[in-house]
Amino acid sequence: MDVGPVHVTGQDMAGATVFRLAAAHPSHVRSLTGIEMGLPGFGLDPLADVTHGGAWYIGMLTTPGAPEVLLAGREREFLERFAFQASGAVTGAGLEGFARARGRPGCWRGASGLYRSMLTEGAEDRALAEKPGLTVPVPVLAVCAGSAPFMTDTLSRAVAAGGAGGPRGVESVALAGVGHHAALEASDALAKALLLFFAEVDAARRD
């Protein structure tokens, strides 16, 4: 796109995508921010291990065809009781909208693919983190809410694997009283944290 180095931000399951972008093309990345995200190969994989506190629905979502069979007509109940229950971030008309979207034919395929990749790409992510890694110093911010301090630890280990990263290490911002769905629960606080970090990075580049 020829837009120059940009601030790259990813939330939750976008973590692997934005980290791979930063590691493979660090010269195009002005900063990297992870919001409530994990990385395969750096602690996210156990989320599917129900024998050690993992989420039961990961296995269900990764089984081809299972979501369509088990969740058809129950999309709203599943989202309300499991996806959004802990935070209460989505209710009423918002919840109905999410349920309606998930009820469309073939809509679970994307989510299933994302979760399957989470279980299979750990080795690839570890290798990419080590080489090339963030060979150009890229400032990194971890925005933590419901998963703190897991988020900061994940990014710190991924950045350290290549022996690089930003000159200040991985910075961290904790959104107090905010659950996993940070952008839905506290959009103003999240925007403030991001804009402050971006401004600091931009000022340092000018200096």
N, C-alpha and C positions, 0 to 999 in steps of 0.2 A: 504493500500500500504506500510505501515511501513516505511515512509520516514521522520518521525519526524515532529515537528512543521514546518509549511510552511507559506510563505507570500501569502495571499489570496487576489486576486484583481478581481473586477467585474465592468463592465461598463453598464450603461443604464439599460435595463431590467434584467440583471444578478444580480441586486442589492438584490432582495429578496433571491435568491439562496445563494449568498455568506454570507449574514447576517445570514441566518438560519444555515449555516454551522458553522459560528463563535459562534453563541449563543448556539447551540446544542453540539458542540464539541470544546470548547475553548482551551483545552489542545493541540489540533492538529494545532492550528493557531498561528503563530508567529506574524503576523500583519494582519490588515484588511484595504484594500484600496477601496474606492468607487469612480469611475470616472463618473461624470455626471449621477448619478443614483438616483432614487427615491425608496421609499419603500411603499408598500400598508400599510395603517394604520398610516402612518407618512407623509401625504401630497401628495402622488402620486394619490390617488383616484380621486380627483377633476379634473384630466386631462380629464376625460371622461364627465364632466359636461359642455356641450356646452353653457348653459345659463349663465355661469360665466367664460367664456374665455377658456373653455376646447377645445380639438381637436375633430372635427366632425368625423374624420375617426376612432376614438377608438370604437365608437358604431357600425360602419360598420364592422370593423374587428372582433368584438366580436359576431356578429350575424352569426350563423352557415350557411355556404353556400353563404353568401353575397359577400365575396371577389371574389370568383370564378365567380359569375354572373356579378358583377359590374366592375371588374378589368381585366377580360380576354381580352387580346389583347391591354390593356392600361397600362400594368405594367410600361413601361418606362416613360410614361407621369405622372403617379401617383408618382413614385419615384422622378422624376426630379422636379415636381411642389410642392410636399408636403414633402416627406421624407428628401430630400437633398437640397431643395430650399434655406433655410435660410443660410446654410453654404457654399454651392457651393463646398463641399469637394469632391464630386464624379461627374465626367463629362466624356465625350468621351467614350473610350473603357471600363472604369470602370463602367460607368452607364449602358452601354450595357450588361456587364457581370451580374450585379445585376438584370437587367430586364429579361435577359434570364433565370436566376436561378428561379426568381419568376414566370416565365411563365410555369414552369414544373408542371405536374399534381400533385395536392395535396400539393403544396409547401406552400400555405397560411395557412394550418392547424396548423403548429407550431406557427406562429405569432398569429393566432386567439386564440390558447390555452394560450399563454403568457398573452395576454391582458385580457382574461376572468379571469385568476388567479389574475390579478392586481385588479379586481373589487370585488373579493370574499374573498381574503385572508388577508384583513386588520386586522380583529379581531385576527386571528391566529398569525400574525406577532407581534401585540402588546402584546399578551399573552406571546409569546416566548421571547420578549425583556425584559419583566418583570421577568419571571422565566422560565429557569434558567438565562437568560441574559448573559452578558459577565462576568461570575463569576471569571474567571481567567483574570487578567489585560491584555488586548490586545490593543496594540497601534493601533490607528485608524487614517487614513488619508483620507481627502475629497479632491479630485481633481476637481476643479470647472472651468468651461469655460462658455458656453452659459447660464447655469442655475444658476450661482452664484447670491446670496448666498443661494439659495434653497438647494443645495447639502449639505453644511456644517450644516445648520439648521436641515435637515432630519437626518443625522447621529448623530448629537449631541443629539437630542430628543430620538432617538432609543437607544443610548448608556446609556443615563441618566435614562431611564425607569427602568433599572435593578440596578441602583445605583452603576454601576461599570464602566469598561472601562479602557483605558490606563492611566498611572500615569500623563501624560501631557494633558489629555483630548483629544478631537478631534483636530488634526492638520489640517491645510488647506493650499492648494496651488492653486493659481489662475493663469490660463493660459491666459494672456492678448491677446485680439484680436482673440481668438479661439472660435469657435462655439460648438455646442453640440457633434459633431462627432470628439472628441478630438484625438482619435487614428489615424483617417484618415487625419485630418487636420494638426496636429502638432506632429507627431510620435517621433521626436527627443526630443522636449521639454517635452513631456510626459514621455519618457523613462528616461530622466535626473532626473525629479522629483521623479519618482518611485525608481530609483537606489539610490538616495541620502537618501530617507526615509528608504529604506531597510538597507542601510549601517549603519544609525544611530541606528536603532532597533537592528541590530546584534551586534554593538559595546556595546550597553547598556546591552545586555544579557551577553556578555563576562565579563563586569565589575561586 
